[in-house]
Amino acid sequence: MWAVVLKRTGAVIGHVGLQNLEGGDEIEIYYLLDKPHWDQGLATEAATAVYRFAREKGCETSSRSPCRTTSRRRTSCARSG
């Protein structure tokens, strides 16, 4: 898990990370951002960085989005993957 930090202020506004999905070899990108920071592209930016990190480390990834919780999460995961 990594902190999501605003570059301009250094404030921690959430977190992002990787986790294995139950019953398989797939890896899910998850994140949580403070509500005032929604709809600014920050979740997409964080998820993309984690996706690239996973690929660099040799993790198998899928072109489909494994996110199942909210439409905001599905949108960001689909854009990053």
N, C-alpha and C positions, 0 to 999 in steps of 0.2 A: 504494500500500500504506500502511496505517495501523497503528500499534501499538495493541494492546488493553491498556489500563492499568486496574488495579484502582483504583476511586475512593478506597477507604478507606486504601490504603497507597502508591499511586503506582507500584507495581511493574508492570513490563511482563510480561504473561503470554502473549503471542502476537501474531499479526498477522492482518489482514483486508484484502481488496482486491478489485479488479475486473480481469478479463482477457477479451479477445476469444477466443471459441471458434474453433478452426481450421475453415476452409472455410465460414464463414457470418458473419452479422451479429449473432449472439447474444453477449451478455455474461454471463460467469459470475462469481458471487461465490465467493471462496475464503477459507478461514481456517485457522489453525493455533493451537491453544491448548495450553498445558502441561497434562499429564494431571491434575494435582491440581485443575484448575478445570473439568473436564468435568461434565456433568449438573447444572449450576447455572443454565442459561438464558443464560449469557454469550455463547455462540456465536450464539444466536438474537438477542440484543440487538445484537451487533456487526453481524451480517448485515442486520438490519432497518435499522440506521443507514446502512449502505452502500447498501442498496436505495433508501432515501429520497433519499440524495445523488444516486444515478444518475438517478432520476426527475426530480429538481429540475434536473439538468443536461441533461435532454432525451433521455436514453438510452432506447432502446426496450427494453422488458422483456417477458417472457413469463410467463404464469401457471403454467407447468410448471417444475419444478425441473431445471436443467441439471446438477446435481451427480451425479457417477457413482462416487465413490470408496468412501466408507464409509457405513454406515447413519447414523452420527451426522451426517455432513455432509448427507445427503439430508434428514434430519428437520429440521435447522436451516434449510436453504434453502427447503424446502417451507413451513415456518411463516412465514418472512419474506416470501416472494413470494406 
